[in-house]
Amino acid sequence: MRASERLTWASGIVAAGAGERVLEVGCGHGVLVSLLVGAGADVVGVDRSATMTAAAGRRNAQAMAAGRVRLVTASLTAADLGAAPFDAVVSFDVRAFWSPPAPEWDVVDRVLAPHGRVVVAFSLMTPDALDRVPAAIGRLAAERGLAVMTVLRAPTSPYESVAVELRRA
Ligand SMILES: C[S@@+](CC[C@H](N)C(=O)[O-])C[C@H]1O[C@@H](n2cnc3c(N)ncnc32)[C@H](O)[C@@H]1O
C-alpha cells in the first residue's frame, strides 16, 4: 500500500540516518515505521491500541524478524522502551503532546539522546490550530528542557500538515 503524502513528508523531516534509533509514539498502522526503516533506521513503535500494533506488526513483519522494528502495546508513559537512548522521537496526530499536563514529555526527556531531535506533527483541521498547537507543544516541552527549533507546513491532502521540530535547549 502506498504511504500517505503526510507520513512520507514526516519521514523526510525526521531524516533518519542508517542505524539511527527512532521512537514513534502512536504508530497506528505502522506506515511511518515502514518509511523510517526504509530510510535505514531501527524503530520502536508504541501504540496503546493492540489493534494498531497488530496491524503495524503485519505491515512490518520482515523488519521485525530482522530485529529492526519492535512494537510495544502500551500507553507511552507505561511502555518498556529499554535502556538505549533514541536519536529521534516522532509522532503524528497524537494529541497527548499538546494536552496538559502531557507526562509523555517526561518520557521523551528520559529516552532522548543528548543530541536527539523530536518531531511532533499534526493534521491542520482548524485554522486556529496553526498557532495554538505549536505554542502548547512549546510550553509543555520547555518544562522538560526542550525547545522548538522550527515549525514546518506542507500542503498535504485532505488536511495541511504541520511539524514542530524540537531539540534540547
Ligand atoms: C490519530 S491516530 C494516528 C496514527 C498514526 N500516527 C497516523 O498518523 O496515521 C493516534 C494513535 O496514537 C495512539 N496514542 C494516542 N495517545 C497515545 C499514548 N499516550 N501512548 C501510546 N499511543 C497513543 C492511538 O492509539 C492511535 O493509534
The ligand as a Tripos MOL2 file, in Angstrom:
@<TRIPOS>MOLECULE
LIG
   27    29     1     0     0
SMALL
NO_CHARGES

@<TRIPOS>ATOM
      1 C1         -4.9100    9.6420   15.3100 C.3       1 LIG1
      2 S1         -4.0250    8.1560   15.4610 S.3       1 LIG1
      3 C2         -2.6080    8.4900   14.4460 C.3       1 LIG1
      4 C3         -1.9030    7.2410   13.9960 C.3       1 LIG1
      5 C4         -0.6810    7.4860   13.1040 C.3       1 LIG1
      6 N1          0.3410    8.1840   13.8460 N.3       1 LIG1
      7 C5         -1.0620    8.2560   11.8840 C.2       1 LIG1
      8 O1         -0.7760    9.4550   11.8220 O.co2     1 LIG1
      9 O2         -1.6720    7.6610   10.9890 O.co2     1 LIG1
     10 C6         -3.3280    8.3000   17.1100 C.3       1 LIG1
     11 C7         -2.7180    6.9940   17.5680 C.3       1 LIG1
     12 O3         -1.9480    7.2530   18.7300 O.3       1 LIG1
     13 C8         -2.2430    6.3150   19.7290 C.3       1 LIG1
     14 N2         -1.9950    7.0070   21.0100 N.ar      1 LIG1
     15 C9         -2.5750    8.1490   21.4430 C.ar      1 LIG1
     16 N3         -2.0630    8.5270   22.6170 N.ar      1 LIG1
     17 C10        -1.1080    7.6030   22.9280 C.ar      1 LIG1
     18 C11        -0.2230    7.4400   24.0380 C.ar      1 LIG1
     19 N4         -0.2100    8.3180   25.0520 N.pl3     1 LIG1
     20 N5          0.6080    6.3770   24.0440 N.ar      1 LIG1
     21 C12         0.5870    5.4740   23.0330 C.ar      1 LIG1
     22 N6         -0.2450    5.5800   21.9610 N.ar      1 LIG1
     23 C13        -1.0670    6.6320   21.9050 C.ar      1 LIG1
     24 C14        -3.6890    5.8890   19.4720 C.3       1 LIG1
     25 O4         -3.9590    4.5960   19.9680 O.3       1 LIG1
     26 C15        -3.7490    5.9470   17.9490 C.3       1 LIG1
     27 O5         -3.4130    4.7120   17.3500 O.3       1 LIG1
@<TRIPOS>BOND
     1     1     2 1
     2     2     3 1
     3     2    10 1
     4     3     4 1
     5     4     5 1
     6     5     6 1
     7     5     7 1
     8     7     8 2
     9     7     9 1
    10    10    11 1
    11    11    12 1
    12    11    26 1
    13    12    13 1
    14    13    14 1
    15    13    24 1
    16    14    15 ar
    17    14    23 ar
    18    15    16 ar
    19    16    17 ar
    20    17    18 ar
    21    17    23 ar
    22    18    19 1
    23    18    20 ar
    24    20    21 ar
    25    21    22 ar
    26    22    23 ar
    27    24    25 1
    28    24    26 1
    29    26    27 1
@<TRIPOS>SUBSTRUCTURE
     1 LIG1         1 GROUP 0 **** ****
